[in-house]
Amino acid sequence: MRNRRSSGASETVVRRHRPVYQILMYMGLLLLLGLVVMYALGPQRASVLNYAYGSDYSDTYFFNKQLASVVMSIAAFAFCAIVPYKLAIDKYPRHIFVLGLSVCLLLVVCGVLGLPFAEKTNGAYRWFQLGGLGSFQPAELLKFGALVFLGGFLGMRAKQGKINDIQETLVPMLLSIGAAMFVVVVLQKDLGTGIALVAIVLSMLVVSGMSGKLLWKIIGVLAIAGTMLIVMAPHRMERVMTFVKGDTQVEVGQEDPNYHITQARIAIGSGGLTGLGIGNSVQASGYLPEAINDSIFAVMGETFGFVGLVAILGLFTGLLMALLGVVSRLPDMRLRLVVAGVFGWIASHVILNVAAMTGVAPLTGIPLPFLSYGGTSMMFIAAALGLAFQLSRYTTHKPITEGDGDGEDFGSRRRVGRTRYARGSRI
């Protein structure tokens, strides 16, 4: 790494080098595991739906759809890993964010107007139904837009020494995230996406060097807003109260509010230490709701046992640690915050899904990255990882110590090492 000075300003130049291939490796292993499990569960899921609703799904329908989602996700990863990151972070971040927000609003409007491609599911409009092409969830595009927009915005404010400025930093940030939260949580009734958005922003703020006092105030405001959103929605309050009450006895003929989590626990418990084996899941045969979607972790517990679940969590931990390694070695604060946001995005999905399936937290309906059935979430998380993979080419040899990245001159610090695998490029 070297410095070039002009008119009293310093420009940090980092040579482009080999990326962190661990990101690609962990993502590939998770995608492959998801395909194997879907190949085994697909016929069971098709049989259940055909029997319950009189549909005509083939045994390979869900596997083929998941395979198509994997192909699109790999393409999204490659696209964001190859196309210069400056287009997303420097040139068009606001456009991507506004596009995501606009498409989410358009979905709600189309749903209210009763248009057929905006189908109402569980009392909310969250997907565009595209016929044979499947469905598209615009909230995932909004997450990606928030990632690149807020990463660039907060990073620039941090470099200017204004990260704690209320008027120039906090007000625009809160307005942006508030608008996104209103659309997805209030209009689309999707609290899971709202939590992921908050996780993205908080991850950035922690890395940005914001004062602890101000950060705790923001967390307090978000906690109060989250509580209000839960209290105002009867279905959310019902989930919270069900979680608080825990296991309760239900009379014959009454609906068990704990049915979902009870079946998830049975699935995990039935797997024992080493599992029942691929294709031998009992709970996926109609007992466990959303067996191939939100409940895939429980089904994998039944299939692979405790050892298998530890290995799966190990893969996610390895991926998250690789992202943290990139964050600690990026000298440009904007890029650090973007990768920190990717970390928060994936970590929130993993933690919330696993916590819900094990009964540690209320059900939120949030998918497990790369393993749950579905394409939109998988594709945009893969795109975010592709962006992080590209940014890993611009890391320094040694971790940036605390206090660096706040707009000071990195080149004047001897503890920041040289880059490797040199090919001249500026960040």
C-alpha positions in Angstrom: 0.0 0.0 0.0 1.3 3.5 -0.8 0.2 7.1 -0.6 -0.1 9.9 -3.1 -0.7 13.4 -1.8 -2.3 16.2 -3.7 -3.1 19.7 -2.3 -2.8 18.5 1.3 -5.1 15.6 0.8 -4.1 11.9 0.9 -5.3 9.2 -1.4 -5.0 5.6 -0.2 -3.9 3.2 -3.0 -4.2 -0.5 -2.4 -3.0 -3.0 -5.0 -5.5 -5.5 -6.2 -4.7 -9.0 -5.2 -6.2 -12.5 -4.8 -9.6 -12.5 -3.1 -10.6 -14.5 0.0 -11.7 -17.7 -1.6 -13.1 -19.0 1.7 -16.2 -16.9 1.0 -16.8 -18.8 -2.3 -16.0 -22.2 -0.7 -18.4 -21.9 2.2 -21.2 -20.6 0.0 -20.6 -23.4 -2.4 -20.7 -26.1 0.3 -24.0 -24.7 1.7 -25.6 -24.5 -1.8 -24.5 -28.1 -2.5 -25.9 -29.3 0.9 -29.2 -27.5 0.2 -29.5 -29.3 -3.2 -28.9 -32.7 -1.6 -31.5 -32.2 1.1 -34.0 -30.8 -1.4 -33.5 -33.8 -3.7 -34.5 -36.0 -0.8 -37.3 -33.9 0.5 -38.8 -32.9 -2.8 -40.9 -36.1 -3.4 -42.2 -36.0 0.2 -43.2 -32.3 -0.2 -44.9 -33.0 -3.5 -46.8 -35.9 -2.1 -48.1 -33.9 0.8 -49.3 -31.0 -1.4 -50.8 -33.3 -3.9 -52.8 -35.1 -1.2 -53.9 -32.0 0.7 -54.7 -29.7 -2.2 -55.2 -32.0 -5.2 -52.2 -30.5 -7.0 -50.0 -32.3 -9.5 -46.4 -31.7 -8.5 -43.9 -34.2 -9.8 -41.3 -35.8 -7.6 -38.5 -33.6 -9.0 -40.5 -30.3 -9.1 -39.0 -28.8 -5.9 -35.5 -30.0 -6.7 -35.6 -28.6 -10.2 -36.8 -25.2 -8.8 -34.1 -25.2 -6.2 -31.5 -26.1 -8.8 -32.6 -23.1 -10.9 -32.4 -20.9 -7.8 -28.8 -22.1 -7.2 -27.8 -21.4 -10.8 -29.3 -17.9 -10.6 -27.5 -17.3 -7.2 -24.2 -18.4 -8.7 -24.8 -16.0 -11.6 -25.6 -13.2 -9.1 -22.5 -13.9 -7.1 -20.3 -13.9 -10.3 -21.9 -10.7 -11.5 -21.3 -8.8 -8.3 -17.8 -10.3 -8.0 -16.8 -9.1 -11.5 -18.6 -5.8 -12.2 -16.6 -2.9 -10.6 -17.9 -2.3 -7.1 -17.9 1.5 -7.7 -21.0 1.2 -9.8 -23.0 -0.1 -6.7 -21.2 1.8 -3.9 -20.2 5.1 -5.6 -22.3 5.7 -8.7 -25.7 4.1 -8.2 -26.3 3.2 -4.5 -29.2 5.7 -4.1 -30.8 4.4 -7.3 -30.7 0.8 -6.2 -32.2 1.7 -2.8 -35.0 3.8 -4.3 -35.7 1.1 -6.8 -36.1 -1.5 -4.1 -38.3 0.8 -2.1 -40.4 1.7 -5.2 -40.9 -1.9 -6.2 -42.0 -2.8 -2.7 -44.6 0.0 -2.8 -45.7 -1.0 -6.3 -46.4 -4.6 -5.0 -48.6 -3.2 -2.2 -50.5 -1.0 -4.6 -51.0 -3.8 -7.1 -52.2 -6.0 -4.3 -54.8 -3.4 -3.1 -56.0 -3.0 -6.7 -56.5 -6.8 -6.9 -54.1 -7.5 -9.8 -53.5 -11.2 -10.2 -49.7 -11.1 -10.1 -49.7 -9.5 -6.6 -51.2 -12.5 -4.7 -52.1 -12.1 -1.0 -50.4 -14.7 1.1 -51.1 -15.0 4.9 -52.7 -11.6 4.9 -49.9 -9.7 3.2 -48.5 -8.8 -0.2 -44.9 -9.9 -0.3 -44.3 -11.6 -3.6 -44.9 -10.9 -7.3 -46.3 -14.1 -8.8 -44.7 -14.6 -12.2 -46.4 -17.8 -13.4 -44.0 -20.4 -14.6 -41.0 -18.2 -13.7 -41.9 -18.5 -10.0 -42.1 -15.5 -7.6 -40.1 -12.5 -6.8 -39.8 -10.9 -3.3 -38.9 -7.2 -3.8 -38.0 -6.8 -0.1 -34.7 -8.7 -0.8 -33.8 -6.1 -3.4 -34.6 -3.4 -0.8 -32.1 -5.1 1.6 -29.4 -5.0 -1.1 -30.2 -1.4 -1.8 -30.0 -0.5 1.9 -26.7 -2.3 2.1 -24.9 -0.4 -0.7 -26.6 3.0 0.0 -26.1 3.1 3.8 -22.6 1.6 3.5 -21.4 4.3 1.2 -23.2 7.1 3.0 -22.1 6.2 6.5 -18.6 5.4 5.3 -18.3 8.8 3.7 -19.5 10.5 6.9 -17.0 8.5 9.0 -14.2 9.5 6.7 -15.3 13.1 7.1 -15.3 12.8 10.9 -19.1 13.4 10.9 -20.3 9.9 12.0 -21.7 11.3 15.2 -23.3 14.4 13.6 -27.0 14.3 14.2 -28.1 16.6 11.3 -25.8 15.3 8.6 -25.6 11.6 9.5 -28.3 10.4 11.9 -31.3 12.2 10.5 -30.8 11.1 6.9 -29.9 7.5 8.0 -33.0 7.2 10.2 -35.3 8.7 7.5 -34.0 6.2 5.0 -34.2 3.1 7.3 -37.5 4.4 8.7 -39.0 4.5 5.2 -37.8 1.0 4.4 -39.1 -0.3 7.7 -42.5 1.3 7.2 -42.9 -0.4 3.8 -41.8 -3.9 4.7 -43.0 -4.1 8.3 -46.2 -2.0 8.3 -47.4 -2.4 4.7 -46.0 -5.8 3.8 -46.3 -7.1 7.4 -42.8 -8.7 7.2 -41.1 -8.3 10.5 -38.4 -10.8 9.6 -37.1 -8.5 6.8 -37.3 -5.5 9.1 -35.1 -7.3 11.7 -32.6 -8.1 8.9 -32.5 -4.4 7.9 -31.9 -3.4 11.4 -29.1 -6.0 11.7 -27.5 -4.6 8.6 -27.5 -1.0 9.9 -26.4 -1.9 13.4 -23.4 -3.9 12.1 -22.4 -0.9 10.1 -22.7 1.5 13.0 -20.6 -0.7 15.3 -17.8 -0.8 12.7 -18.1 2.9 11.8 -16.6 4.1 15.1 -19.8 5.8 16.3 -19.7 6.8 20.0 -21.0 4.1 22.3 -23.4 6.5 24.0 -25.0 7.5 20.7 -25.1 3.9 19.5 -27.0 2.8 22.6 -29.5 5.6 22.1 -30.2 4.4 18.6 -30.6 0.8 19.8 -33.1 2.1 22.4 -35.1 4.0 19.8 -35.1 0.9 17.5 -36.2 -1.3 20.5 -39.1 1.0 21.3 -40.1 1.1 17.6 -39.9 -2.6 17.4 -42.1 -3.1 20.5 -44.7 -0.8 19.1 -44.8 -2.6 15.8 -45.3 -5.9 17.7 -48.0 -4.5 19.9 -49.9 -3.0 17.0 -50.1 -6.3 15.1 -52.3 -9.0 16.7 -50.6 -11.9 14.9 -47.2 -10.7 16.2 -48.5 -10.4 19.7 -49.9 -13.9 19.5 -46.5 -15.3 18.5 -44.8 -13.5 21.3 -47.4 -14.5 23.9 -47.2 -18.1 22.7 -43.4 -18.0 23.1 -43.7 -16.5 26.6 -46.3 -19.0 27.8 -44.2 -21.9 26.5 -45.7 -25.4 26.3 -49.3 -25.6 27.4 -51.8 -28.4 27.5 -54.5 -28.1 24.8 -57.9 -29.7 25.0 -59.0 -32.1 22.3 -60.4 -30.2 19.3 -58.5 -27.0 20.1 -55.7 -25.6 17.9 -52.3 -25.8 19.5 -50.5 -22.5 19.2 -47.2 -24.2 19.8 -47.8 -26.8 17.1 -45.0 -25.5 14.8 -42.3 -25.3 17.4 -43.4 -28.6 19.0 -43.0 -30.4 15.7 -39.7 -28.7 15.1 -38.4 -29.9 18.4 -39.7 -33.4 17.7 -37.8 -33.4 14.4 -34.5 -32.2 16.0 -34.9 -34.7 18.9 -35.7 -37.6 16.6 -32.4 -37.1 14.8 -30.4 -38.0 17.9 -26.7 -37.9 17.6 -26.2 -38.9 13.9 -29.6 -38.6 12.4 -32.0 -40.8 10.5 -30.3 -40.4 7.2 -31.1 -38.7 3.9 -34.7 -39.4 2.7 -35.8 -40.8 6.1 -37.4 -37.7 7.6 -40.8 -38.4 9.1 -41.7 -34.8 10.1 -41.3 -33.6 6.5 -44.2 -35.8 5.5 -46.8 -33.3 6.6 -46.3 -32.9 10.3 -43.9 -30.0 10.3 -45.2 -26.8 8.6 -42.9 -25.2 6.0 -40.6 -28.2 6.1 -38.5 -27.1 3.1 -38.7 -23.4 3.8 -38.4 -21.8 7.3 -38.2 -25.2 9.0 -35.4 -26.7 7.0 -33.0 -26.5 10.0 -35.3 -28.8 12.1 -35.6 -31.2 9.2 -31.8 -31.3 8.8 -31.6 -32.0 12.5 -33.8 -35.0 12.0 -31.8 -36.1 8.9 -28.2 -35.5 10.1 -28.6 -35.4 13.9 -26.7 -33.3 16.4 -23.4 -33.9 14.6 -24.8 -32.7 11.3 -26.3 -29.5 12.8 -23.0 -28.7 14.4 -21.3 -29.1 11.0 -23.9 -26.9 9.3 -23.4 -24.2 12.0 -19.7 -24.6 11.5 -20.1 -23.7 7.8 -22.0 -20.6 8.6 -19.5 -19.7 11.3 -16.6 -20.1 8.9 -18.4 -17.9 6.3 -19.1 -15.2 8.9 -15.5 -15.3 10.2 -14.2 -14.9 6.7 -16.4 -11.8 6.3 -15.1 -10.4 9.6 -11.6 -11.0 8.4 -12.3 -8.9 5.3 -13.8 -6.1 7.4 -10.7 -6.0 9.6 -8.4 -5.6 6.6 -10.2 -3.1 4.4 -8.7 0.4 4.7 -11.5 2.2 3.0 -14.3 2.8 5.6 -17.1 2.7 2.9 -16.0 -0.8 1.9 -15.6 -2.0 5.5 -19.2 -0.9 6.2 -20.6 -2.7 3.2 -19.0 -6.0 4.2 -20.0 -5.5 7.8 -23.6 -5.1 6.5 -23.3 -8.4 4.6 -22.1 -10.0 7.9 -25.1 -8.6 9.8 -27.5 -9.7 7.0 -26.4 -13.3 7.0 -25.9 -13.5 10.8 -29.4 -12.2 11.5 -31.0 -14.9 9.2 -29.0 -17.7 10.7 -29.5 -16.6 14.4 -33.2 -15.9 14.0 -34.0 -19.1 12.1 -32.0 -21.4 14.4 -33.4 -19.7 17.5 -37.0 -20.1 16.3 -36.6 -23.7 15.4 -35.0 -24.5 18.8 -37.6 -22.6 20.8 -35.2 -19.9 21.9 -37.0 -17.1 20.1 -40.5 -16.5 18.7 -41.2 -17.7 15.1 -40.4 -15.0 12.6 -40.7 -16.8 9.3 -37.1 -16.0 8.1 -35.3 -18.4 5.8 -32.0 -20.1 6.4 -29.5 -18.8 3.8 -28.7 -21.2 0.9 -30.6 -24.1 2.5 -34.2 -23.0 2.6 -36.3 -23.5 -0.5 -36.8 -20.3 -2.5 -34.8 -18.2 -5.0 -35.1 -14.4 -4.2 -33.5 -14.5 -0.8 -30.8 -16.9 -1.9 -30.0 -14.8 -5.0 -29.6 -11.5 -3.3 -27.6 -12.9 -0.4 -25.3 -14.5 -3.0 -25.1 -11.1 -4.8 -24.1 -9.5 -1.5 -21.4 -12.2 -0.9 -20.2 -11.6 -4.5 -19.7 -8.0 -3.7 -17.8 -8.9 -0.5 -15.7 -11.3 -2.5 -14.7 -8.6 -4.9 -13.9 -6.1 -2.0 -11.7 -8.7 -0.4 -9.3 -8.0 -3.3 -8.5 -4.7 -1.7 -7.5 -5.7 1.8 -4.2 -4.9 3.5 -1.9 -7.6 4.7 -2.4 -6.9 8.4 -5.7 -6.1 10.2 -6.6 -2.4 10.5 -6.2 -1.5 14.2 -9.0 0.2 16.1 -9.2 3.9 15.3 -8.1 3.5 11.7 -10.6 4.1 8.9 -12.0 7.2 10.3 -10.7 9.5 7.7 -7.1 9.6 8.9 -4.1 8.9 6.7 -3.6 5.2 6.6 -0.3 5.5 4.9 1.3 7.3 7.8 0.7 4.2 10.0 3.4 1.7 9.9 1.3 -1.0 11.4 -0.8 -1.2 8.3 1.1 -3.7 6.1 1.7 -4.0 2.4 -0.7 -5.8 0.1 0.1 -8.9 -1.8 -0.5 -10.3 -5.3 0.0 -6.8 -6.7 -1.8 -5.5 -9.7 -2.1 -1.7 -9.6 -5.6 -0.5 -8.8 -7.0 2.3 -6.7 -9.9 2.2 -4.3 
